[in-house]
Amino acid sequence: MQERASELPALAALQGAGLAFANAYAPSPESSVARASLFTGLDVAAHGVWTDGVALSKRDMPLPQGFARAGYVSWLVGRRQLAGVSGWTTEHARLDEYHHFDLAHGPLHRSRQNAYLTWLQVAEPETYAKIFPRQA
């Protein structure tokens, strides 16, 4: 990074203002489990999301829901993955969790709320039709 600092001044400034952790640990190698711990502050044994596809209990309040209840405007862009998703269905955020959300799963996820597929269908309708000739 140092040799390219003059080419990327904004990134070099961000690096200079940041922290580096020599040892960082995740509560689980599975994404949903780690997200549940990050969003709730709870250990895996406490929040109960033990593998991908297991929904976070309604008794546990994720951080974005706490922010929204405190009056902050919260957005989700990307993936939430704290609920079961299967059969090309879309996961659902809690009604009082986000003011706005755009789910963006991988390009092969056929969820109707996939921001990438929405863009592809508008920008390249022929390509979209070739990839997904019939939408479930």
DRENDO-1510 file (C-alpha; in Angstrom, 1 decimal, always signed):
<recs>
REC; n; res; u; v; w
REC; 1; MET; +0.0; +0.0; +0.0 .
REC; 2; GLN; +2.8; +2.4; +0.8 .
REC; 3; GLU; +4.2; +2.3; -2.7 .
REC; 4; ARG; +0.8; +3.3; -4.2 .
REC; 5; ALA; -0.1; +5.9; -1.5 .
REC; 6; SER; +0.5; +8.8; -4.0 .
REC; 7; GLU; -1.9; +7.1; -6.5 .
REC; 8; LEU; -4.6; +6.6; -3.9 .
REC; 9; PRO; -4.5; +9.6; -1.5 .
REC; 10; ALA; -8.0; +9.1; +0.0 .
REC; 11; LEU; -7.3; +5.4; +0.7 .
REC; 12; ALA; -3.9; +6.3; +2.2 .
REC; 13; ALA; -5.6; +8.9; +4.4 .
REC; 14; LEU; -8.2; +6.4; +5.5 .
REC; 15; GLN; -5.4; +3.8; +6.3 .
REC; 16; GLY; -3.5; +6.4; +8.3 .
REC; 17; ALA; -6.5; +7.2; +10.4 .
REC; 18; GLY; -7.6; +3.6; +10.9 .
REC; 19; LEU; -6.6; +0.9; +13.3 .
REC; 20; ALA; -5.0; -2.4; +12.5 .
REC; 21; PHE; -5.8; -5.5; +14.6 .
REC; 22; ALA; -3.1; -8.2; +14.7 .
REC; 23; ASN; -5.6; -10.7; +16.1 .
REC; 24; ALA; -9.3; -10.5; +15.3 .
REC; 25; TYR; -11.8; -13.2; +15.9 .
REC; 26; ALA; -15.4; -13.9; +14.7 .
REC; 27; PRO; -17.9; -15.8; +16.8 .
REC; 28; SER; -18.5; -18.3; +14.0 .
REC; 29; PRO; -17.2; -19.0; +10.5 .
REC; 30; GLU; -20.8; -19.0; +9.2 .
REC; 31; SER; -22.1; -15.6; +8.1 .
REC; 32; SER; -25.6; -15.6; +9.7 .
REC; 33; VAL; -24.2; -16.7; +13.0 .
REC; 34; ALA; -21.5; -14.0; +13.0 .
REC; 35; ARG; -24.0; -11.4; +11.9 .
REC; 36; ALA; -26.4; -12.3; +14.7 .
REC; 37; SER; -23.7; -11.9; +17.3 .
REC; 38; LEU; -22.6; -8.6; +15.7 .
REC; 39; PHE; -26.1; -7.3; +15.5 .
REC; 40; THR; -27.2; -8.3; +19.0 .
REC; 41; GLY; -24.0; -8.3; +21.0 .
REC; 42; LEU; -24.8; -11.8; +22.2 .
REC; 43; ASP; -22.9; -15.0; +22.1 .
REC; 44; VAL; -24.0; -17.8; +19.8 .
REC; 45; ALA; -25.4; -19.8; +22.7 .
REC; 46; ALA; -27.5; -16.8; +23.8 .
REC; 47; HIS; -29.0; -15.7; +20.5 .
REC; 48; GLY; -29.6; -19.2; +19.1 .
REC; 49; VAL; -28.6; -18.6; +15.4 .
REC; 50; TRP; -26.4; -21.7; +15.2 .
REC; 51; THR; -26.2; -22.0; +11.4 .
REC; 52; ASP; -27.1; -20.2; +8.2 .
REC; 53; GLY; -30.8; -20.3; +7.6 .
REC; 54; VAL; -31.9; -20.2; +11.3 .
REC; 55; ALA; -33.9; -17.1; +12.1 .
REC; 56; LEU; -33.0; -14.7; +14.9 .
REC; 57; SER; -35.6; -15.0; +17.7 .
REC; 58; LYS; -38.1; -12.1; +18.0 .
REC; 59; ARG; -37.1; -11.7; +21.6 .
REC; 60; ASP; -33.6; -10.5; +20.6 .
REC; 61; MET; -33.4; -6.9; +19.4 .
REC; 62; PRO; -30.8; -6.3; +16.7 .
REC; 63; LEU; -28.8; -3.1; +16.8 .
REC; 64; PRO; -30.6; -1.5; +13.8 .
REC; 65; GLN; -33.9; -2.1; +15.4 .
REC; 66; GLY; -32.6; -0.4; +18.6 .
REC; 67; PHE; -31.3; +2.6; +16.5 .
REC; 68; ALA; -34.7; +2.9; +14.7 .
REC; 69; ARG; -36.6; +2.8; +18.0 .
REC; 70; ALA; -34.3; +5.5; +19.3 .
REC; 71; GLY; -35.3; +7.8; +16.4 .
REC; 72; TYR; -32.4; +7.1; +14.0 .
REC; 73; VAL; -33.1; +6.6; +10.3 .
REC; 74; SER; -31.7; +3.2; +9.4 .
REC; 75; TRP; -30.9; +1.7; +6.0 .
REC; 76; LEU; -30.0; -1.8; +4.9 .
REC; 77; VAL; -28.2; -2.1; +1.6 .
REC; 78; GLY; -26.9; -5.6; +1.0 .
REC; 79; ARG; -27.8; -8.6; +3.0 .
REC; 80; ARG; -29.4; -9.0; +6.4 .
REC; 81; GLN; -29.4; -12.8; +6.6 .
REC; 82; LEU; -30.9; -13.1; +10.1 .
REC; 83; ALA; -33.9; -15.1; +8.9 .
REC; 84; GLY; -34.3; -18.3; +7.0 .
REC; 85; VAL; -34.1; -18.0; +3.3 .
REC; 86; SER; -34.7; -20.9; +1.0 .
REC; 87; GLY; -36.3; -21.7; -2.3 .
REC; 88; TRP; -35.4; -18.3; -3.8 .
REC; 89; THR; -37.5; -16.5; -1.2 .
REC; 90; THR; -36.5; -13.2; +0.2 .
REC; 91; GLU; -35.7; -12.7; +3.8 .
REC; 92; HIS; -37.8; -10.2; +5.6 .
REC; 93; ALA; -36.6; -7.4; +7.9 .
REC; 94; ARG; -38.7; -6.5; +11.0 .
REC; 95; LEU; -41.2; -3.8; +10.4 .
REC; 96; ASP; -39.6; -1.4; +12.8 .
REC; 97; GLU; -36.0; -2.3; +12.0 .
REC; 98; TYR; -35.2; -0.4; +8.9 .
REC; 99; HIS; -36.7; +2.7; +7.3 .
REC; 100; HIS; -35.5; +1.6; +3.9 .
REC; 101; PHE; -33.8; -1.5; +2.6 .
REC; 102; ASP; -32.4; -2.8; -0.7 .
REC; 103; LEU; -31.5; -6.4; -0.5 .
REC; 104; ALA; -28.6; -7.4; -2.8 .
REC; 105; HIS; -28.0; -11.1; -2.8 .
REC; 106; GLY; -25.6; -12.7; -5.2 .
REC; 107; PRO; -26.4; -12.5; -8.9 .
REC; 108; LEU; -27.8; -16.0; -8.9 .
REC; 109; HIS; -30.3; -15.4; -6.1 .
REC; 110; ARG; -33.7; -15.0; -7.8 .
REC; 111; SER; -35.3; -12.9; -5.0 .
REC; 112; ARG; -37.6; -10.3; -6.4 .
REC; 113; GLN; -36.0; -7.8; -4.0 .
REC; 114; ASN; -32.5; -8.4; -5.3 .
REC; 115; ALA; -31.2; -4.9; -6.2 .
REC; 116; TYR; -28.7; -6.4; -8.7 .
REC; 117; LEU; -31.4; -8.3; -10.6 .
REC; 118; THR; -33.6; -5.2; -10.6 .
REC; 119; TRP; -30.8; -3.2; -12.1 .
REC; 120; LEU; -30.0; -6.0; -14.6 .
REC; 121; GLN; -33.6; -6.4; -15.7 .
REC; 122; VAL; -33.8; -2.6; -16.5 .
REC; 123; ALA; -30.3; -2.1; -17.9 .
REC; 124; GLU; -29.9; -5.3; -19.9 .
REC; 125; PRO; -33.4; -6.9; -20.4 .
REC; 126; GLU; -32.1; -9.4; -23.1 .
REC; 127; THR; -29.3; -10.6; -20.8 .
REC; 128; TYR; -31.8; -10.9; -17.9 .
REC; 129; ALA; -34.2; -12.9; -20.1 .
REC; 130; LYS; -31.4; -15.3; -21.1 .
REC; 131; ILE; -30.4; -16.0; -17.5 .
REC; 132; PHE; -33.9; -16.2; -16.1 .
REC; 133; PRO; -36.3; -17.3; -18.9 .
REC; 134; ARG; -39.0; -18.0; -16.3 .
REC; 135; GLN; -39.2; -16.3; -12.9 .
REC; 136; ALA; -40.5; -18.6; -10.2 .
</recs>
